[in-house]
């Protein structure tokens, strides 16, 4: 997981529905994800986070005419 990825996550293991948000940061040592969703920042364990759509690492520069 990288910053900028669109992820789906649960806030607790008991939640039945997934939320979708933007991954701001993922700490590989503590395995905690910082996710922005609905103007709130969530701190969620990595086991409750899945990549929904990859973000762009480097966008190609448009070639103009």
Secondary structure, 3 states (H helix, E strand, C coil): CCCCCEEEECCCCCCCCCEEEEEEEEECCCCEEEEEECCEEEEEEHHHEEEEECCCCCCCCCCCC
